[in-house]
């Protein structure tokens, strides 16, 4: 079961030393902590979405798609990741699912 990433030191380490996979509307940063726990976080730019209501809507949609997609099943134990929403418009959940699936394919091919 994946947990939410809340440790500031882990988040900083993911952004400093982690690997990056770019998608059309999402950016995935990963780092292997080798601690047996899969944690993830979601970020939405305040610059593109100054309204907290819109940022929270996007974060809820991304978290739900991560849980329902196969991403958590293919991530090895100990690898934590951070998803960054890079689209300049709010996309529907189905479009978000497609973007996440293409990211999963890139992640899967990169780690095999």
N, C-alpha and C positions, 0 to 999 in steps of 0.2 A: 504494500500500500504506500503510495507516494504522500509525502507531507509537503506543506508549504515551506519555502525557503525564507527564513527570517533572520538568520545569523549574518550580521554585517560583515564579519571577517570572511565568511564563505562567499558572500556576494562579491566582495572586492576581489577575492582570488579568482572567481569565475571570470570577471571582466579583465583582470590583468593577465592571467596565464591560460585561460580557457580557449578551446577551439571554437571556431565560428562557422556556421552554415547559414548561407543567405537563401531566402526564399523570395517569392514575389511580394508578399505582404507581411512576412514575419522574418525575424532574425533569431537564430538559435545559438546560444552560447552554452557550452558544456565544459565540465571539468570533473575528473575522476578523483574523488576524495578517499577512495578505498576504505570507507567506513561502513559499507553495507546498507546505507540508507539512500533512497532515491527521493530527492527534494526538488521542487521547482518553484519558480517565481515568474510573474508576469509584469511587464512594464509598458506604459503608454506615455508618450511624450506630452508634457504639459504645454510645450510650445505649439503643437498642432491642435491640442484639445484643452483649451484653458478651463473649460467647464468640468468640474469634478464629476458631475452626473454622467457626462458622456464617457469620461475615462473609466469610471466604475462599470458602466454598461459594457464597454469593450473588454475590460478585465474579466467580468463574469462570463461573457461569451467565450473568451479564449480558455479560461479554466475549465468550463464545461466541455469544450471540444477536446481538450487535452485528456480529460478523464474518460470521455467516450471513444476516443480514437485508440489506435493501437500503439501510440507512442510510449506509454508507460510500460507496456509489455516487452518492448524491444530494448529498452534502456537497461544496460547492465547494472547490477547492484553496486552502489557506491558512487554512481555518476549523478551529479546534480546538474540541473540546467536552468536557464533563464530564457524566456521568450520575450522578444521585444516587438511590439506592434509598430510597423513602419508605414502602413498605408495612410494616405492623407484624407481618406474618406472612411466613414463607418460602413463596414460591409456586413452583409447578412451572415447568419450562422452557417448557412450552407456553403457560401463562398469561403468563409473562414475554415470550414471543414476541408474543403478542397485544397486550400493553401497549406493547411497543416499536414494533409496526406502527402503532398509533394515534398514537404520538409522531411516527413518520415522516410520517404523513399531515398532522399539524399543522405539522411542520417544512417539508414540501414546499409546503404552501399558503401558509405565511408568507414563503417566500423566492421565490415566483414572482409 
